[in-house]
Amino acid sequence: MLISFQCATKNRSNIDSLKYLFAKMPEENTVKIECTEHSDKKEMTGAKKWMSENLLLLGTLLGVAIGAIIGFGLRPCNLSQSSIMLISYPGELFMRLLKLIILPLIISSLVAGSASLNAKLNGRIAVRTLIYFLITSIINAILGVVLVTIIHPGHPGLKETLGDGTENRGATSMLDSLLDLGRNIVADNIFQATFQQAHTAYINTSVVTFNAENGTFDSSELTERQINYRAGTNTLGIVFFCLIFGTILGTLGEKSKVVIEFFTVTFEVVMKFVTGVMWLTPFGISSVIAGKILSVNDLALVISNLACFIATVVLGVFIYQLIIMQLIYLLFLRKNPFKFYAGLIQSTCTAFATASTAAALPITFRLMNDKLKIDTRITRFVLPIGCNINMDGTALFVAIASVFIAQMNGIELGFGELVTVCFTSTAASFSSASVPSAALVLLLMVLSAIDTPVQDVSLLFAVDWIVDRFRTTNNMLGDCYAAAVVELLSKKELMAADAILQESSLDYEDGNSLRNSISKDLGPSEIVIRDDKRNGTNNI
């Protein structure tokens, strides 16, 4: 029996289903399946095809260039604050649009992704992801310490030029930071987590006591630790809740299918939304970059004074991205790593312009799923977690900045103190929020650990806007490479899950189910069954 049909799309899931079903037919019925894919559209080739596939990428790169040209070109005009605000306004709306998508994207992707896998596989993927993030963060911290020690960008004369810092915050406790991390992971109110984060604050209170000996009242100052809430989405708590919710949902069987389908469809709707937003990227990035360049005061003076520090951070970022990260990809996947790197250029530009891994997350999802073909079950799991935990660039920056401030104050750090910088920078990066300039707050903890003046952190405020953009690209790319590596390490489990799913979905009871399925999926006009008595086949 010869069965031939034409496929109007490139989706071959129906074909695989037919092959599976016909394989269960009696052996005396010889079955041959032929598929011919056809399309009414002529495929483009050469330069036109490349331009069509990379039009949005070219537009994004052009937007970056135009934004820089407008920014530097208009600086001599000394525009008013209102004019700068109007130039930045389209970029502000673009950032707000990206942030609008983040929460529904994280919730739908994590619930649908974790529910599609069993609890054991979810646990294995989570462990592999966290181990990868921990190792790469340590590598970045060590790289930062090595570079800043060799280049030695800080010297006491530089502080005389820049002056003393003005940051007068008290020493930030590493213990408080780690405890706050736990409090945010286990949120006490999931609705509150959408707009507030828990943090430890120290409040000075006056205590009045009566002195019985001289009959007077004595006043004293006491510092009390309090758990307060500040504005900002607690994405860690939302991620933790969604992972637990999705994992339990996946164990409920038939009863949970409607709920899983709801979150799956929600994810698809959000990704459709992202597709439209991506076409606004060139305009949004151009506005963001131009506005930021115009808003910085004394740009040339600031960059010239801290040029060596900026160069050290940028050099570390490129060494990690172009050498270490590519070697990790090559070691595990045995493929051309730069092809994967090139596929993420648009997301890298977005992360650079917005200085936020979270803002670039919607575009990162689209590129990883559609262009680089990473398993959606892995990207839904790894990318939202990495957006909040994996801060490779932050670990690199904090390590360099800590040693830089010590050098600027004439403090020589020994081997033990440099090791302390590496580990505290790694720990601090895990408690970092995926928002701009969060690393400056974490820097206070590391400086306190090595007994270095914390007030000098304010000296880096003037250049943080540029180095923050470079280190954010490290964070974003680290998430993507983690997803590729974890997909490879989880390949056997994913194939086993696919086999179980296919077996259950193709378990038809009789031949009528087969005919109905073919009629539904392919349409009767698309199937031609020919029979020739000489070949033992029949026409239907």
Beta strands, then each sheet from edge to edge (+ up, - down):
strand 1: 2-7
strand 2: 32-37
strand 3: 196-211
strand 4: 216-231
strand 5: 527-530
sheet 1: 2+ 1+ 5-
sheet 2: 3+ 4-
end
